[in-house]
Amino acid sequence: MDKLKVGIIGCGVIFDLNILGYLNNEDVEITCLCDRRQKNLKEKIQKFKLSPKISVYQDYKEMLDTESLDILEILVPHHLHHEVTLYAAQKSLKGISVQKPMANSVKDCEEMINACKENDVKLKIFENFTFYPPIMKAKQLIEEGIIGEVNSIHIKTIEAAKGGWKVPSSAWRWRYDPETCGGGLDRGSPCVFDDGFHKFWLALHLIEDKIEKVYAWIDGTIMDTPAHIMWKYKQPENTEFIVSKYGTIEYSHLPHMYLPSPYYPEDEFISLTGSKGIMWINQATAGGNIMSDSKIFPPIVVFRDGKIESFSDLKRDWKYGFINSTKHFIEVIKNGGDPKLSGEEGKYTVQFSLAAIKSSLEGREINPDDIID
């Protein structure tokens, strides 16, 4: 089989992680890049030692009109996901991968799904946490019943002001603009809508039930933190609940904290309570730093039957979630199957996050199913 030809639109910071699964991969060849800034194109080609023959563009339509591609990776600001996907879906691609969040509205998500279905294109919403080794192991343990029937989840995210890689001011500016970032807040939503997509999806991924209602408090500072979001899961049909299931997400900004990280200066701490025990997941964005390498914070800890068990023999670097996610998509394109996340999963996660923001704005419980625009 010939190598799959890959094009990437958007050469910002996250490019450095999304490209990793394509590098040194015998199944694919990166044939073109697109970015509005010529400087970004040159830097990425040099940094990752890409072929000097690679084609570069500053207009995504010109690239898609010119190149014959199999896979397209879309890494642009949120408000562009919809228009780029609709245009690309007409270009005989086999697969399109869209950076999270899927789009700024449910209507846009639906149009993206329909455009790809009509043109027989596999649509993937890129979500690296699903494929991050500690999360994959936790999911396996939950499915094996290590803590019994899970009835609650708490996801705590800390955002430190110091540490991590350099993010250009331009990348922050569009996240503080409600038109480009989305979310419905008048100041943008870099935490709850942008980064929060990961957390809302984890709540759906680790407890596989839809959401009945959500209530949230989101503060009015320049960053949409602190934020506290809580929800109740729907009771599955034709099943008996032992207890109701609930979840919470907490965002905290730490303006004086230094958090060593090869990526963003933030990290996630997840706890799940089940009918037989409790699980703590201590690794995510900053995984692999001095804290996660200590004996106090192993990747996964389980307490059940009066005993503590830890799981430490796992790859902790956040990059492996990106690599594994991309490799999974390549396998789907080659051999069939469904991408992870699917368009429908991406759309529901957007509904969940928008429901939380709407709840904060209106001071009432919101059902994600009611978010339809």
PERAHU-V108794 format. One record per backbone hydrogen bond with DSSP energy under -1.0 kcal/mol. NH is the residue of the N-H (numbers start at 1). CO is the residue of the C=O. Records with the same first field share a line. If there is no record, write none. Layout:
NH: CO, CO
This chain:
4: 27
6: 29
7: 71
8: 32
9: 73
10: 34
16: 13
17: 14
18: 14
19: 15
22: 19
23: 19
25: 22
28: 25
29: 4
31: 6
32: 6
33: 55
34: 8
35: 57
41: 37
42: 38
43: 39
44: 40
45: 41
46: 42
47: 43
48: 44
50: 45
54: 51
55: 31
57: 33
63: 59
64: 60
65: 61
66: 62
67: 63
70: 5
71: 5
72: 95
73: 7
74: 97
75: 9
79: 180
80: 77
81: 78
84: 80
85: 81
86: 82
87: 83
88: 84
89: 85
90: 87
91: 88
94: 70
95: 70
96: 122
97: 72
98: 124
99: 74
109: 105
110: 106
111: 107
112: 108
113: 109
114: 110
115: 111
116: 112
117: 113
118: 114
119: 115
120: 117
121: 116
122: 94
124: 96
125: 341
126: 98
131: 128
132: 129
135: 132
136: 132
137: 133
138: 134
139: 135
140: 136
141: 137
142: 138
143: 139
144: 140
145: 142
146: 141
148: 145
151: 273
152: 273
153: 246
154: 271
155: 248
156: 269
157: 250
158: 267
159: 252
160: 265
161: 254
162: 257
165: 263
171: 168
173: 169
174: 170
176: 172
181: 177
188: 185
194: 189
195: 190
196: 191
197: 194
198: 195
200: 196
201: 197
202: 198
203: 199
204: 200
205: 201
206: 202
209: 207
212: 232
213: 232
214: 366
215: 230
217: 228
219: 226
225: 223
227: 251
228: 217
229: 249
230: 215
231: 247
232: 213
233: 245
234: 210
246: 151
247: 231
248: 153
249: 229
250: 155
251: 227
252: 157
254: 159
257: 254
259: 162
266: 264
267: 158
269: 156
270: 281
271: 154
272: 279
273: 152
274: 277
276: 147
277: 147
278: 303
279: 272
280: 301
281: 270
282: 299
287: 284
289: 286
293: 289
294: 291
300: 311
301: 280
302: 309
303: 278
304: 307
307: 304
309: 302
311: 300
314: 312
320: 317
321: 318
323: 319
324: 320
325: 321
326: 322
327: 323
328: 324
329: 325
330: 326
331: 327
332: 328
333: 329
334: 330
335: 331
336: 332
346: 342
347: 343
348: 344
349: 345
350: 346
351: 347
352: 348
353: 349
354: 350
355: 351
356: 352
357: 353
358: 354
359: 355
360: 356
361: 357
362: 358
363: 359
366: 214
370: 367
371: 368
372: 370
